[in-house]
Amino acid sequence: MCRCAHCGTLLKHCLPLVLALLLAMPAAAMRGDVNSDGKRNVSDVTTLINMILGSVEMNQSLADVNHDGKVNVSDVTELINLILGVIVDDDDEDLKLVGGDVSMLTKYEEKGSIYYDKSGSRINDVLAYYKQQGMNALRVRLFVNPAHATATQVGEGVVQDLDYVKALGKRIKDAGFKFVLDLHYSDSWADPGKQTLPADWAGLSVDQLEQQVENYTREVLQTLVAAGARPDYVQVGNEVTYGMLWPTGHCWPSGADYDGGTWNNFARYLNAGSRAVREVCPRAKIIIHIELSRYTNAIAFFTQAVAHNVDFDIMGLSYYPSYHASTGTIFGALTTVLSSLQGSFPDTPVMIMEVAYGYAWNLPGTKYDFTSTYPYSEAGQAKFAKDLVTTLNARSNVKGIFWWWPEANEYGNNSYQVTTSWWNGSLIDNRNGRTQQAFYELLNFK
């Protein structure tokens, strides 16, 4: 017999309580419209329970509310949470995401790092606190085989293999967040300066690499889905401004070949990943992610992507003003890019997949100094976050913002450091474990 996930009683006995809780709730669209009446409300809960109990013929595609390939009590829980607004609807095209890349959270927790909110109260569950405060999406990176990474790279945070991401991804989903999977098709960092072929893929031809990308992506997604960590968004590659899987996928954003690579090869690799996403997670949105070291690259890149028939849904950008503010003002390059993308691709949303600013020190390799307006302090970082949100909210095409490494926190851990150097752009003060004001400013994006 099916039992309620919360109280443990038989669903048929729990139904009156469910009805009483939901009777006054407004309808929404459209995942969970189990009875196909164009609304989502208490009658769908009744229909779903009756389907599970066998008293109503089941439509698998409608009844599988959480898209895990099964129909059981977890779908009832999902439907109730959708109606109550505890979780957001996958089908909401206007949904704005606010969150961060929390790929190192597991390591900080394992080492005993201590987190506090802005008032100094201890945070016992970081994910629960983020959700309570209003974050709704979290990103996690995945490397092909980080066992091949160097000791230096491991010290920088290259530790996310499939088992790691499977566990953290499930926690993210269980906590009610959208889960963004960031696929680095490399054993270590993939970024504009390096897109190193995974060691186990060395020697493969272009045809073989294309197939390998599809097979690998499919297997990753199938594993995550089976573990209850189905991604809602998938980055096919990380900061692929100059291609990926070098050398054969190395190219200029303008379309020119580079160092033995071509845009044609690059597009084949991107589409191989996209095919696997469409197959395994058909409701997931595909993100193609570049950075803005040269702000003129964005239009050129996505023009080439469209010309090469790359399958994607969202244009993802990294923006670190310490490196990317090429026009001399802190948001000049960013606003130029956003305006250009909106003009050239008016129907394609943009998300800022990585952004950060220092709270006490500059970021390593800083090229542009804005400390006269945004000092390296909690107040300066908060002002940056506030002004960033204002800038992004002025653009209707911007649908998401993700802070890079917001959870970095060396305070209270039982080792010298979790990573070999502090990340100075965290939303936690490494010196005392306290959440910075910039965290709360970021939430105003929604």
Secondary structure in CASP SS format (residue, H / E / C, confidence):
PFRMAT SS
TARGET T0000
AUTHOR 0000-0000-0000
METHOD secondary structure of the structure
MODEL  1
M C 1.00
C C 1.00
R E 1.00
C C 1.00
A C 1.00
H C 1.00
C C 1.00
G C 1.00
T C 1.00
L E 1.00
L H 1.00
K H 1.00
H H 1.00
C H 1.00
L H 1.00
P H 1.00
L H 1.00
V H 1.00
L H 1.00
A H 1.00
L H 1.00
L H 1.00
L C 1.00
A C 1.00
M C 1.00
P C 1.00
A C 1.00
A C 1.00
A C 1.00
M C 1.00
R C 1.00
G C 1.00
D C 1.00
V C 1.00
N C 1.00
S C 1.00
D C 1.00
G C 1.00
K C 1.00
R C 1.00
N C 1.00
V H 1.00
S H 1.00
D H 1.00
V H 1.00
T H 1.00
T H 1.00
L H 1.00
I H 1.00
N H 1.00
M H 1.00
I H 1.00
L H 1.00
G C 1.00
S C 1.00
V C 1.00
E C 1.00
M C 1.00
N C 1.00
Q H 1.00
S H 1.00
L H 1.00
A H 1.00
D C 1.00
V C 1.00
N C 1.00
H C 1.00
D C 1.00
G C 1.00
K C 1.00
V C 1.00
N C 1.00
V H 1.00
S H 1.00
D H 1.00
V H 1.00
T H 1.00
E H 1.00
L H 1.00
I H 1.00
N H 1.00
L H 1.00
I H 1.00
L H 1.00
G C 1.00
V C 1.00
I C 1.00
V C 1.00
D C 1.00
D C 1.00
D C 1.00
D C 1.00
E C 1.00
D C 1.00
L C 1.00
K C 1.00
L E 1.00
V E 1.00
G E 1.00
G E 1.00
D E 1.00
V C 1.00
S C 1.00
M C 1.00
L H 1.00
T H 1.00
K H 1.00
Y H 1.00
E H 1.00
E H 1.00
K C 1.00
G C 1.00
S C 1.00
I C 1.00
Y E 1.00
Y E 1.00
D C 1.00
K C 1.00
S C 1.00
G C 1.00
S C 1.00
R E 1.00
I E 1.00
N C 1.00
D C 1.00
V H 1.00
L H 1.00
A H 1.00
Y H 1.00
Y H 1.00
K H 1.00
Q H 1.00
Q H 1.00
G C 1.00
M C 1.00
N C 1.00
A E 1.00
L E 1.00
R E 1.00
V E 1.00
R E 1.00
L E 1.00
F E 1.00
V C 1.00
N C 1.00
P H 1.00
A H 1.00
H H 1.00
A C 1.00
T C 1.00
A H 1.00
T H 1.00
Q H 1.00
V H 1.00
G H 1.00
E H 1.00
G C 1.00
V C 1.00
V C 1.00
Q C 1.00
D C 1.00
L H 1.00
D H 1.00
Y H 1.00
V H 1.00
K H 1.00
A H 1.00
L H 1.00
G H 1.00
K H 1.00
R H 1.00
I H 1.00
K H 1.00
D H 1.00
A C 1.00
G C 1.00
F C 1.00
K E 1.00
F E 1.00
V E 1.00
L E 1.00
D E 1.00
L E 1.00
H E 1.00
Y C 1.00
S C 1.00
D C 1.00
S C 1.00
W C 1.00
A C 1.00
D E 1.00
P C 1.00
G C 1.00
K E 1.00
Q C 1.00
T E 1.00
L C 1.00
P C 1.00
A H 1.00
D H 1.00
W H 1.00
A C 1.00
G C 1.00
L C 1.00
S C 1.00
V H 1.00
D H 1.00
Q H 1.00
L H 1.00
E H 1.00
Q H 1.00
Q H 1.00
V H 1.00
E H 1.00
N H 1.00
Y H 1.00
T H 1.00
R H 1.00
E H 1.00
V H 1.00
L H 1.00
Q H 1.00
T H 1.00
L H 1.00
V H 1.00
A H 1.00
A C 1.00
G C 1.00
A C 1.00
R C 1.00
P C 1.00
D C 1.00
Y E 1.00
V E 1.00
Q E 1.00
V E 1.00
G C 1.00
N C 1.00
E C 1.00
V C 1.00
T C 1.00
Y C 1.00
G E 1.00
M C 1.00
L C 1.00
W E 1.00
P C 1.00
T C 1.00
G C 1.00
H E 1.00
C E 1.00
W C 1.00
P C 1.00
S C 1.00
G C 1.00
A C 1.00
D E 1.00
Y E 1.00
D C 1.00
G C 1.00
G E 1.00
T C 1.00
W H 1.00
N H 1.00
N H 1.00
F H 1.00
A H 1.00
R H 1.00
Y H 1.00
L H 1.00
N H 1.00
A H 1.00
G H 1.00
S H 1.00
R H 1.00
A H 1.00
V H 1.00
R H 1.00
E H 1.00
V H 1.00
C C 1.00
P C 1.00
R C 1.00
A C 1.00
K E 1.00
I E 1.00
I E 1.00
I E 1.00
H E 1.00
I E 1.00
E E 1.00
L C 1.00
S C 1.00
R C 1.00
Y C 1.00
T C 1.00
N H 1.00
A H 1.00
I H 1.00
A H 1.00
F H 1.00
F H 1.00
T H 1.00
Q H 1.00
A H 1.00
V H 1.00
A H 1.00
H C 1.00
N C 1.00
V C 1.00
D C 1.00
F C 1.00
D C 1.00
I E 1.00
M E 1.00
G E 1.00
L E 1.00
S E 1.00
Y E 1.00
Y C 1.00
P H 1.00
S H 1.00
Y H 1.00
H H 1.00
A C 1.00
S C 1.00
T C 1.00
G C 1.00
T C 1.00
I C 1.00
F C 1.00
G H 1.00
A H 1.00
L H 1.00
T H 1.00
T H 1.00
V H 1.00
L H 1.00
S H 1.00
S H 1.00
L H 1.00
Q H 1.00
G H 1.00
S H 1.00
F C 1.00
P C 1.00
D C 1.00
T C 1.00
P C 1.00
V E 1.00
M E 1.00
I E 1.00
M E 1.00
E E 1.00
V E 1.00
A C 1.00
Y C 1.00
G C 1.00
Y C 1.00
A C 1.00
W C 1.00
N C 1.00
L C 1.00
P C 1.00
G C 1.00
T C 1.00
K C 1.00
Y C 1.00
D C 1.00
F C 1.00
T C 1.00
S C 1.00
T C 1.00
Y C 1.00
P C 1.00
Y C 1.00
S C 1.00
E H 1.00
A H 1.00
G H 1.00
Q H 1.00
A H 1.00
K H 1.00
F H 1.00
A H 1.00
K H 1.00
D H 1.00
L H 1.00
V H 1.00
T H 1.00
T H 1.00
L H 1.00
N H 1.00
A C 1.00
R C 1.00
S C 1.00
N C 1.00
V E 1.00
K E 1.00
G E 1.00
I E 1.00
F E 1.00
W E 1.00
W E 1.00
W C 1.00
P C 1.00
E C 1.00
A C 1.00
N C 1.00
E C 1.00
Y C 1.00
G C 1.00
N C 1.00
N C 1.00
S C 1.00
Y C 1.00
Q C 1.00
V C 1.00
T C 1.00
T C 1.00
S C 1.00
W C 1.00
W C 1.00
N C 1.00
G C 1.00
S C 1.00
L C 1.00
I E 1.00
D C 1.00
N C 1.00
R C 1.00
N C 1.00
G C 1.00
R E 1.00
T E 1.00
Q C 1.00
Q H 1.00
A H 1.00
F H 1.00
Y H 1.00
E H 1.00
L H 1.00
L H 1.00
N H 1.00
F H 1.00
K C 1.00
END
